[in-house]
Amino acid sequence: MLQKKIINFFLTLVVLLYIVFEELIWERFAQPIINYINSLKILKRLEVYLQTVNSKFILVIFIMMFVIVEAQGLYAGVLFLEGKVVQGALLYAGKIPIAAFTFWIFRVTKHKLMEFGWFEKSYLWIMGVIDKIKASDVYINIKKKSIMIKAYVKEQFFKDKSFLKKKVQTIYAKLKALLKV
């Protein structure tokens, strides 16, 4: 009984972190950057070039970029835990364009990366874990509640756009006045 409660608590925590990542970071920041990167004409040429490059070279480049991005994320977390919220947020925000480019490389060279058995197994395992999380009752329930909460917040706080606009203008004017002093 106690073991089940502990497992449920940790599963809920993992699901909450996943949803926060998915909703706030991925959908709001990373995905638009990835879409922008995909639209760049210079990358069309690079994509064609990458199709001619050796698979091992692509693997090394991808892993180096992936490790850099993950290290940035971990260090940003350390900064958050140390109370250096602004530095942590800036470091984390700085990793998003690099991560977006790394995702782009993965997308355009996936067939070459999947030539490595261990890489393909790792990828399939990670995707399986994500699928299990998304299929869990905890995820489904939290996702439903987060949709309701988002709808409530939009309804209560953003129904009168002029009110929100005035509030933002007031805050901006106060901050501007403070900076002049």
GURO-594745 format. One record per atom (N, C-alpha, C): x, y, z; atom name; residue number from 1. Coordinates in steps of 0.001 Angstrom, whole numbers. Example, Ala and Ser with C-alpha at 12.3 -4.5 7.8 and 13.67 -1.06 7.14 Angstrom:
% GURO-594745
LUMFI       u       v       w name resi
LUMFI   13190   -5690    7800    N    1
LUMFI   12300   -4500    7800   CA    1
LUMFI   13200   -3300    7800    C    1
LUMFI   12850   -2250    7080    N    2
LUMFI   13670   -1060    7140   CA    2
LUMFI   12900      30    7870    C    2
***
This chain:
% GURO-594745
LUMFI       u       v       w name resi
LUMFI     825   -1198       0    N    1
LUMFI       0       0       0   CA    1
LUMFI     867    1258       0    C    1
LUMFI    1822    1336     921    N    2
LUMFI    2708    2477     999   CA    2
LUMFI    3589    2554    -252    C    2
LUMFI    4063    1384    -700    N    3
LUMFI    4892    1341   -1896   CA    3
LUMFI    4122    1866   -3111    C    3
LUMFI    2850    1506   -3211    N    4
LUMFI    2027    1958   -4327   CA    4
LUMFI    1851    3476   -4281    C    4
LUMFI    1665    4041   -3073    N    5
LUMFI    1513    5484   -2928   CA    5
LUMFI    2799    6212   -3320    C    5
LUMFI    3942    5665   -2937    N    6
LUMFI    5234    6275   -3271   CA    6
LUMFI    5450    6240   -4786    C    6
LUMFI    5173    5092   -5402    N    7
LUMFI    5315    4967   -6856   CA    7
LUMFI    4373    5933   -7552    C    7
LUMFI    3142    6027   -7074    N    8
LUMFI    2155    6934   -7665   CA    8
LUMFI    2599    8395   -7530    C    8
LUMFI    3181    8738   -6379    N    9
LUMFI    3680   10090   -6162   CA    9
LUMFI    4771   10423   -7170    C    9
LUMFI    5756    9530   -7324    N   10
LUMFI    6853    9781   -8261   CA   10
LUMFI    6371    9790   -9709    C   10
LUMFI    5421    8921  -10034    N   11
LUMFI    4858    8921  -11384   CA   11
LUMFI    4141   10241  -11649    C   11
LUMFI    3385   10716  -10666    N   12
LUMFI    2699   12002  -10807   CA   12
LUMFI    3706   13129  -10986    C   12
LUMFI    4784   13107  -10231    N   13
LUMFI    5826   14124  -10348   CA   13
LUMFI    6462   14105  -11741    C   13
LUMFI    6781   12925  -12230    N   14
LUMFI    7365   12795  -13572   CA   14
LUMFI    6393   13309  -14627    C   14
LUMFI    5127   12948  -14497    N   15
LUMFI    4115   13378  -15464   CA   15
LUMFI    3958   14899  -15419    C   15
LUMFI    3916   15475  -14229    N   16
LUMFI    3812   16937  -14105   CA   16
LUMFI    5000   17630  -14765    C   16
LUMFI    6195   17125  -14507    N   17
LUMFI    7385   17713  -15129   CA   17
LUMFI    7318   17577  -16649    C   17
LUMFI    6873   16437  -17126    N   18
LUMFI    6752   16222  -18565   CA   18
LUMFI    5742   17196  -19174    C   18
LUMFI    4599   17364  -18516    N   19
LUMFI    3569   18267  -19028   CA   19
LUMFI    4061   19708  -19016    C   19
LUMFI    4733   20108  -17949    N   20
LUMFI    5286   21463  -17884   CA   20
LUMFI    6281   21660  -19026    C   20
LUMFI    7156   20678  -19221    N   21
LUMFI    8113   20774  -20319   CA   21
LUMFI    7396   20856  -21655    C   21
LUMFI    6430   19972  -21847    N   22
LUMFI    5713   19915  -23121   CA   22
LUMFI    4929   21196  -23385    C   22
LUMFI    4186   21657  -22379    N   23
LUMFI    3306   22817  -22553   CA   23
LUMFI    4079   24131  -22604    C   23
LUMFI    4962   24335  -21651    N   24
LUMFI    5619   25628  -21537   CA   24
LUMFI    6842   25764  -22434    C   24
LUMFI    7710   24796  -22368    N   25
LUMFI    8982   24943  -23061   CA   25
LUMFI    8882   24491  -24512    C   25
LUMFI    8367   23300  -24733    N   26
LUMFI    8341   22759  -26086   CA   26
LUMFI    7377   23534  -26982    C   26
LUMFI    6113   23636  -26588    N   27
LUMFI    5111   24253  -27458   CA   27
LUMFI    5280   25759  -27582    C   27
LUMFI    5704   26423  -26514    N   28
LUMFI    5783   27883  -26532   CA   28
LUMFI    7101   28409  -27104    C   28
LUMFI    8187   27691  -26862    N   29
LUMFI    9491   28204  -27260   CA   29
LUMFI   10194   27345  -28308    C   29
LUMFI   10398   26078  -28001    N   30
LUMFI   11209   25229  -28877   CA   30
LUMFI   10562   24985  -30233    C   30
LUMFI    9298   24641  -30249    N   31
LUMFI    8643   24321  -31516   CA   31
LUMFI    8642   25503  -32487    C   31
LUMFI    8329   26727  -32044    N   32
LUMFI    8427   27854  -32984   CA   32
LUMFI    9847   28071  -33515    C   32
LUMFI   10848   27861  -32682    N   33
LUMFI   12232   28013  -33132   CA   33
LUMFI   12575   26921  -34143    C   33
LUMFI   12139   25698  -33870    N   34
LUMFI   12372   24598  -34808   CA   34
LUMFI   11686   24904  -36142    C   34
LUMFI   10466   25394  -36089    N   35
LUMFI    9762   25750  -37326   CA   35
LUMFI   10511   26835  -38096    C   35
LUMFI   11040   27819  -37368    N   36
LUMFI   11803   28881  -38012   CA   36
LUMFI   13074   28316  -38652    C   36
LUMFI   13790   27487  -37907    N   37
LUMFI   15013   26883  -38431   CA   37
LUMFI   14717   26064  -39681    C   37
LUMFI   13619   25304  -39647    N   38
LUMFI   13245   24496  -40811   CA   38
LUMFI   12941   25356  -42039    C   38
LUMFI   12548   26599  -41820    N   39
LUMFI   12186   27468  -42943   CA   39
LUMFI   13383   28190  -43563    C   39
LUMFI   14532   28143  -42924    N   40
LUMFI   15706   28854  -43433   CA   40
LUMFI   16237   28198  -44710    C   40
LUMFI   16457   29014  -45727    N   41
LUMFI   16930   28499  -47019   CA   41
LUMFI   18344   27939  -46930    C   41
LUMFI   19174   28560  -46107    N   42
LUMFI   20554   28086  -45989   CA   42
LUMFI   20594   26647  -45468    C   42
LUMFI   19618   26301  -44647    N   43
LUMFI   19596   24942  -44107   CA   43
LUMFI   19154   23922  -45145    C   43
LUMFI   18469   24377  -46169    N   44
LUMFI   18104   23462  -47260   CA   44
LUMFI   19379   22938  -47918    C   44
LUMFI   20332   23851  -48131    N   45
LUMFI   21621   23443  -48716   CA   45
LUMFI   22375   22518  -47771    C   45
LUMFI   22359   22868  -46474    N   46
LUMFI   23038   22037  -45485   CA   46
LUMFI   22394   20655  -45417    C   46
LUMFI   21075   20610  -45530    N   47
LUMFI   20368   19321  -45509   CA   47
LUMFI   20823   18440  -46673    C   47
LUMFI   20942   19020  -47836    N   48
LUMFI   21419   18274  -49013   CA   48
LUMFI   22848   17786  -48768    C   48
LUMFI   23676   18671  -48214    N   49
LUMFI   25065   18292  -47935   CA   49
LUMFI   25130   17157  -46910    C   49
LUMFI   24323   17232  -45849    N   50
LUMFI   24358   16209  -44802   CA   50
LUMFI   24007   14822  -45334    C   50
LUMFI   23269   14777  -46428    N   51
LUMFI   22923   13472  -47018   CA   51
LUMFI   24154   12797  -47621    C   51
LUMFI   25207   13577  -47891    N   52
LUMFI   26426   13023  -48490   CA   52
LUMFI   27497   12717  -47448    C   52
LUMFI   27282   13146  -46216    N   53
LUMFI   28293   13014  -45166   CA   53
LUMFI   28227   11612  -44550    C   53
LUMFI   29377   11140  -44116    N   54
LUMFI   29515    9847  -43470   CA   54
LUMFI   28634    9772  -42217    C   54
LUMFI   27978    8639  -42019    N   55
LUMFI   27074    8441  -40870   CA   55
LUMFI   27785    8607  -39538    C   55
LUMFI   29025    8141  -39438    N   56
LUMFI   29776    8254  -38177   CA   56
LUMFI   30039    9716  -37828    C   56
LUMFI   30356   10516  -38834    N   57
LUMFI   30581   11942  -38595   CA   57
LUMFI   29301   12610  -38097    C   57
LUMFI   28181   12277  -38710    N   58
LUMFI   26887   12828  -38282   CA   58
LUMFI   26587   12408  -36850    C   58
LUMFI   26856   11153  -36528    N   59
LUMFI   26627   10651  -35170   CA   59
LUMFI   27452   11443  -34158    C   59
LUMFI   28728   11668  -34462    N   60
LUMFI   29607   12411  -33546   CA   60
LUMFI   29093   13836  -33355    C   60
LUMFI   28735   14498  -34445    N   61
LUMFI   28221   15875  -34353   CA   61
LUMFI   26932   15908  -33538    C   61
LUMFI   26018   14981  -33835    N   62
LUMFI   24737   14946  -33124   CA   62
LUMFI   24955   14699  -31633    C   62
LUMFI   25781   13734  -31288    N   63
LUMFI   26012   13419  -29869   CA   63
LUMFI   26678   14588  -29152    C   63
LUMFI   27644   15233  -29808    N   64
LUMFI   28293   16400  -29177   CA   64
LUMFI   27276   17494  -28887    C   64
LUMFI   26444   17795  -29863    N   65
LUMFI   25436   18842  -29657   CA   65
LUMFI   24432   18428  -28591    C   65
LUMFI   24015   17176  -28609    N   66
LUMFI   23064   16668  -27627   CA   66
LUMFI   23635   16769  -26214    C   66
LUMFI   24888   16378  -26055    N   67
LUMFI   25532   16437  -24735   CA   67
LUMFI   25646   17887  -24259    C   67
LUMFI   26014   18789  -25151    N   68
LUMFI   26125   20210  -24792   CA   68
LUMFI   24771   20742  -24316    C   68
LUMFI   23717   20422  -25060    N   69
LUMFI   22377   20899  -24704   CA   69
LUMFI   21939   20336  -23355    C   69
LUMFI   22173   19039  -23143    N   70
LUMFI   21775   18430  -21871   CA   70
LUMFI   22599   18979  -20711    C   70
LUMFI   23888   19207  -20937    N   71
LUMFI   24734   19785  -19883   CA   71
LUMFI   24261   21188  -19528    C   71
LUMFI   23886   21964  -20542    N   72
LUMFI   23342   23302  -20279   CA   72
LUMFI   22081   23210  -19429    C   72
LUMFI   21213   22269  -19757    N   73
LUMFI   19978   22094  -19002   CA   73
LUMFI   20249   21704  -17559    C   73
LUMFI   21196   20785  -17362    N   74
LUMFI   21534   20369  -15996   CA   74
LUMFI   22145   21518  -15203    C   74
LUMFI   23047   22250  -15840    N   75
LUMFI   23666   23376  -15154   CA   75
LUMFI   22637   24465  -14837    C   75
LUMFI   21700   24673  -15751    N   76
LUMFI   20618   25638  -15483   CA   76
LUMFI   19820   25192  -14265    C   76
LUMFI   19563   23886  -14151    N   77
LUMFI   18862   23355  -12980   CA   77
LUMFI   19642   23594  -11704    C   77
LUMFI   20952   23406  -11762    N   78
LUMFI   21804   23665  -10593   CA   78
LUMFI   21709   25138  -10200    C   78
LUMFI   21752   26018  -11186    N   79
LUMFI   21638   27452  -10893   CA   79
LUMFI   20288   27777  -10250    C   79
LUMFI   19219   27149  -10744    N   80
LUMFI   17899   27340  -10127   CA   80
LUMFI   17931   26916   -8671    C   80
LUMFI   18493   25736   -8408    N   81
LUMFI   18536   25217   -7037   CA   81
LUMFI   19400   26080   -6126    C   81
LUMFI   20397   26738   -6689    N   82
LUMFI   21249   27642   -5909   CA   82
LUMFI   20596   29005   -5695    C   82
LUMFI   19411   29195   -6255    N   83
LUMFI   18709   30461   -6095   CA   83
LUMFI   19060   31492   -7156    C   83
LUMFI   19836   31109   -8128    N   84
LUMFI   20219   32012   -9221   CA   84
LUMFI   19225   31819  -10366    C   84
LUMFI   18009   32266  -10120    N   85
LUMFI   16894   32006  -11032   CA   85
LUMFI   17095   32688  -12382    C   85
LUMFI   17525   33950  -12378    N   86
LUMFI   17693   34689  -13631   CA   86
LUMFI   18784   34037  -14486    C   86
LUMFI   19926   33722  -13867    N   87
LUMFI   21006   33088  -14622   CA   87
LUMFI   20569   31719  -15151    C   87
LUMFI   19869   30956  -14318    N   88
LUMFI   19377   29649  -14743   CA   88
LUMFI   18400   29763  -15897    C   88
LUMFI   17503   30734  -15809    N   89
LUMFI   16517   30926  -16877   CA   89
LUMFI   17192   31360  -18168    C   89
LUMFI   18170   32256  -18064    N   90
LUMFI   18892   32704  -19258   CA   90
LUMFI   19683   31562  -19896    C   90
LUMFI   20345   30772  -19073    N   91
LUMFI   21095   29636  -19600   CA   91
LUMFI   20158   28638  -20265    C   91
LUMFI   19017   28378  -19617    N   92
LUMFI   18058   27444  -20194   CA   92
LUMFI   17487   27995  -21499    C   92
LUMFI   17180   29288  -21511    N   93
LUMFI   16665   29902  -22741   CA   93
LUMFI   17718   29848  -23844    C   93
LUMFI   18981   29989  -23480    N   94
LUMFI   20059   29926  -24455   CA   94
LUMFI   20234   28557  -25075    C   94
LUMFI   19794   27543  -24373    N   95
LUMFI   19946   26195  -24914   CA   95
LUMFI   18868   25871  -25946    C   95
LUMFI   17774   26600  -25943    N   96
LUMFI   16655   26270  -26831   CA   96
LUMFI   17036   26353  -28311    C   96
LUMFI   17715   27406  -28775    N   97
LUMFI   18100   27410  -30197   CA   97
LUMFI   19059   26269  -30565    C   97
LUMFI   19972   25953  -29649    N   98
LUMFI   20902   24846  -29908   CA   98
LUMFI   20138   23526  -29967    C   98
LUMFI   19200   23359  -29045    N   99
LUMFI   18377   22140  -29052   CA   99
LUMFI   17540   22066  -30322    C   99
LUMFI   17011   23200  -30750    N  100
LUMFI   16203   23220  -31974   CA  100
LUMFI   17044   22803  -33176    C  100
LUMFI   18272   23305  -33250    N  101
LUMFI   19158   22920  -34344   CA  101
LUMFI   19511   21433  -34257    C  101
LUMFI   19718   20951  -33035    N  102
LUMFI   20013   19528  -32829   CA  102
LUMFI   18840   18674  -33282    C  102
LUMFI   17607   19081  -32950    N  103
LUMFI   16417   18359  -33424   CA  103
LUMFI   16335   18389  -34944    C  103
LUMFI   16703   19525  -35523    N  104
LUMFI   16691   19625  -36980   CA  104
LUMFI   17672   18621  -37586    C  104
LUMFI   18892   18571  -37032    N  105
LUMFI   19882   17603  -37523   CA  105
LUMFI   19336   16188  -37393    C  105
LUMFI   18715   15887  -36265    N  106
LUMFI   18140   14553  -36080   CA  106
LUMFI   17089   14270  -37153    C  106
LUMFI   16226   15238  -37384    N  107
LUMFI   15147   15029  -38348   CA  107
LUMFI   15687   14744  -39748    C  107
LUMFI   16677   15525  -40167    N  108
LUMFI   17156   15369  -41548   CA  108
LUMFI   18142   14220  -41722    C  108
LUMFI   18698   13710  -40628    N  109
LUMFI   19666   12612  -40753   CA  109
LUMFI   19229   11371  -39979    C  109
LUMFI   17967   11306  -39616    N  110
LUMFI   17468   10196  -38799   CA  110
LUMFI   17807    8847  -39423    C  110
LUMFI   17622    8719  -40715    N  111
LUMFI   17897    7440  -41373   CA  111
LUMFI   19360    7036  -41219    C  111
LUMFI   20260    8007  -41216    N  112
LUMFI   21692    7699  -41047   CA  112
LUMFI   21998    7343  -39591    C  112
LUMFI   21370    8059  -38663    N  113
LUMFI   21596    7775  -37244   CA  113
LUMFI   21042    6403  -36856    C  113
LUMFI   19953    6021  -37480    N  114
LUMFI   19333    4731  -37162   CA  114
LUMFI   20131    3546  -37713    C  114
LUMFI   21169    3817  -38480    N  115
LUMFI   22044    2751  -38953   CA  115
LUMFI   22803    2110  -37794    C  115
LUMFI   22944    2863  -36711    N  116
LUMFI   23648    2363  -35529   CA  116
LUMFI   22619    1681  -34624    C  116
LUMFI   22780     373  -34443    N  117
LUMFI   21808    -419  -33691   CA  117
LUMFI   21548     113  -32292    C  117
LUMFI   22609     455  -31568    N  118
LUMFI   22442     956  -30207   CA  118
LUMFI   21668    2273  -30194    C  118
LUMFI   21879    3103  -31214    N  119
LUMFI   21181    4387  -31300   CA  119
LUMFI   19698    4147  -31556    C  119
LUMFI   19407    3258  -32494    N  120
LUMFI   18010    2956  -32802   CA  120
LUMFI   17299    2358  -31586    C  120
LUMFI   17962    1443  -30867    N  121
LUMFI   17360     853  -29662   CA  121
LUMFI   17098    1927  -28608    C  121
LUMFI   18060    2840  -28423    N  122
LUMFI   17889    3924  -27444   CA  122
LUMFI   16717    4816  -27830    C  122
LUMFI   16646    5163  -29103    N  123
LUMFI   15556    6005  -29596   CA  123
LUMFI   14206    5325  -29379    C  123
LUMFI   14107    4077  -29753    N  124
LUMFI   12842    3345  -29597   CA  124
LUMFI   12473    3195  -28122    C  124
LUMFI   13465    3008  -27254    N  125
LUMFI   13194    2899  -25821   CA  125
LUMFI   12645    4215  -25279    C  125
LUMFI   13295    5330  -25645    N  126
LUMFI   12836    6648  -25182   CA  126
LUMFI   11416    6926  -25680    C  126
LUMFI   11159    6636  -26941    N  127
LUMFI    9819    6857  -27486   CA  127
LUMFI    8793    5962  -26789    C  127
LUMFI    9201    4750  -26432    N  128
LUMFI    8312    3850  -25688   CA  128
LUMFI    7976    4391  -24306    C  128
LUMFI    8975    4954  -23629    N  129
LUMFI    8746    5552  -22303   CA  129
LUMFI    7770    6723  -22431    C  129
LUMFI    7980    7566  -23435    N  130
LUMFI    7081    8707  -23646   CA  130
LUMFI    5663    8217  -23936    C  130
LUMFI    5537    7191  -24765    N  131
LUMFI    4211    6623  -25055   CA  131
LUMFI    3549    6072  -23802    C  131
LUMFI    4322    5407  -22934    N  132
LUMFI    3769    4872  -21678   CA  132
LUMFI    3298    6000  -20765    C  132
LUMFI    4089    7063  -20690    N  133
LUMFI    3697    8208  -19867   CA  133
LUMFI    2389    8785  -20384    C  133
LUMFI    2311    8993  -21710    N  134
LUMFI    1112    9599  -22293   CA  134
LUMFI    -112    8694  -22203    C  134
LUMFI      96    7397  -22071    N  135
LUMFI   -1027    6464  -21971   CA  135
LUMFI   -1448    6213  -20522    C  135
LUMFI    -666    6699  -19561    N  136
LUMFI    -971    6430  -18155   CA  136
LUMFI   -2195    7221  -17690    C  136
LUMFI   -2910    6662  -16741    N  137
LUMFI   -4077    7334  -16167   CA  137
LUMFI   -3680    8663  -15527    C  137
LUMFI   -2525    8672  -14879    N  138
LUMFI   -2060    9887  -14218   CA  138
LUMFI   -1888   11000  -15262    C  138
LUMFI   -1236   10703  -16372    N  139
LUMFI   -1018   11694  -17421   CA  139
LUMFI   -2352   12188  -17971    C  139
LUMFI   -3232   11266  -18289    N  140
LUMFI   -4525   11632  -18877   CA  140
LUMFI   -5312   12528  -17923    C  140
LUMFI   -5337   12175  -16640    N  141
LUMFI   -6066   12984  -15652   CA  141
LUMFI   -5440   14366  -15475    C  141
LUMFI   -4123   14411  -15367    N  142
LUMFI   -3455   15702  -15193   CA  142
LUMFI   -3636   16557  -16442    C  142
LUMFI   -3561   15954  -17607    N  143
LUMFI   -3733   16689  -18862   CA  143
LUMFI   -5144   17284  -18929    C  143
LUMFI   -6153   16496  -18545    N  144
LUMFI   -7535   17007  -18540   CA  144
LUMFI   -7664   18191  -17586    C  144
LUMFI   -7084   18047  -16394    N  145
LUMFI   -7163   19128  -15409   CA  145
LUMFI   -6402   20360  -15883    C  145
LUMFI   -5250   20158  -16532    N  146
LUMFI   -4482   21317  -17008   CA  146
LUMFI   -5237   22048  -18117    C  146
LUMFI   -5966   21322  -18943    N  147
LUMFI   -6783   21959  -19987   CA  147
LUMFI   -7886   22795  -19349    C  147
LUMFI   -8503   22254  -18304    N  148
LUMFI   -9558   22994  -17599   CA  148
LUMFI   -8984   24237  -16927    C  148
LUMFI   -7809   24092  -16321    N  149
LUMFI   -7178   25227  -15632   CA  149
LUMFI   -6804   26313  -16645    C  149
LUMFI   -6228   25910  -17782    N  150
LUMFI   -5872   26889  -18816   CA  150
LUMFI   -7111   27626  -19321    C  150
LUMFI   -8186   26897  -19525    N  151
LUMFI   -9424   27529  -19997   CA  151
LUMFI   -9953   28511  -18948    C  151
LUMFI   -9901   28123  -17675    N  152
LUMFI  -10359   28993  -16589   CA  152
LUMFI   -9506   30264  -16523    C  152
LUMFI   -8188   30097  -16599    N  153
LUMFI   -7291   31254  -16527   CA  153
LUMFI   -7552   32195  -17695    C  153
LUMFI   -7694   31641  -18894    N  154
LUMFI   -7983   32487  -20062   CA  154
LUMFI   -9295   33224  -19881    C  154
LUMFI  -10293   32523  -19382    N  155
LUMFI  -11614   33132  -19200   CA  155
LUMFI  -11585   34226  -18139    C  155
LUMFI  -10920   33961  -17023    N  156
LUMFI  -10929   34906  -15911   CA  156
LUMFI   -9977   36090  -16103    C  156
LUMFI   -8821   35842  -16695    N  157
LUMFI   -7810   36881  -16733   CA  157
LUMFI   -7629   37533  -18098    C  157
LUMFI   -8096   36898  -19125    N  158
LUMFI   -7867   37445  -20462   CA  158
LUMFI   -9165   37730  -21210    C  158
LUMFI  -10281   37721  -20492    N  159
LUMFI  -11550   37964  -21170   CA  159
LUMFI  -11684   39424  -21595    C  159
LUMFI  -11118   40328  -20807    N  160
LUMFI  -11159   41750  -21138   CA  160
LUMFI   -9751   42174  -21540    C  160
LUMFI   -9476   42128  -22823    N  161
LUMFI   -8128   42419  -23309   CA  161
LUMFI   -7703   43842  -22989    C  161
LUMFI   -8670   44756  -22933    N  162
LUMFI   -8303   46131  -22619   CA  162
LUMFI   -7798   46227  -21176    C  162
LUMFI   -8398   45438  -20271    N  163
LUMFI   -7943   45422  -18879   CA  163
LUMFI   -6509   44918  -18814    C  163
LUMFI   -6230   43824  -19493    N  164
LUMFI   -4889   43252  -19494   CA  164
LUMFI   -3894   44233  -20114    C  164
LUMFI   -4279   44850  -21205    N  165
LUMFI   -3401   45803  -21874   CA  165
LUMFI   -3091   46979  -20950    C  165
LUMFI   -4113   47497  -20258    N  166
LUMFI   -3906   48614  -19325   CA  166
LUMFI   -2977   48200  -18186    C  166
LUMFI   -3151   46983  -17692    N  167
LUMFI   -2330   46489  -16594   CA  167
LUMFI    -866   46393  -17026    C  167
LUMFI    -633   45847  -18217    N  168
LUMFI     724   45729  -18744   CA  168
LUMFI    1326   47121  -18945    C  168
LUMFI     550   48054  -19489    N  169
LUMFI    1042   49416  -19699   CA  169
LUMFI    1394   50081  -18371    C  169
LUMFI     583   49866  -17350    N  170
LUMFI     854   50440  -16028   CA  170
LUMFI    2145   49882  -15463    C  170
LUMFI    2315   48573  -15538    N  171
LUMFI    3542   47945  -15030   CA  171
LUMFI    4749   48456  -15807    C  171
LUMFI    4617   48551  -17126    N  172
LUMFI    5707   49040  -17967   CA  172
LUMFI    6079   50478  -17588    C  172
LUMFI    5083   51323  -17393    N  173
LUMFI    5332   52722  -17041   CA  173
LUMFI    6037   52808  -15690    C  173
LUMFI    5622   51991  -14732    N  174
LUMFI    6278   51998  -13411   CA  174
LUMFI    7730   51533  -13507    C  174
LUMFI    7954   50486  -14273    N  175
LUMFI    9323   49985  -14437   CA  175
LUMFI   10207   51022  -15151    C  175
LUMFI    9649   51660  -16149    N  176
LUMFI   10383   52679  -16894   CA  176
LUMFI   10755   53849  -15985    C  176
LUMFI    9795   54251  -15133    N  177
LUMFI   10030   55350  -14181   CA  177
LUMFI   11119   54961  -13179    C  177
LUMFI   11107   53708  -12731    N  178
LUMFI   12120   53250  -11776   CA  178
LUMFI   13503   53247  -12417    C  178
LUMFI   13586   52919  -13675    N  179
LUMFI   14885   52858  -14350   CA  179
LUMFI   15465   54233  -14608    C  179
LUMFI   14621   55261  -14683    N  180
LUMFI   15109   56623  -14911   CA  180
LUMFI   15725   57228  -13656    C  180
LUMFI   15342   56721  -12506    N  181
LUMFI   15807   57308  -11252   CA  181
LUMFI   17268   57096  -11031    C  181
***
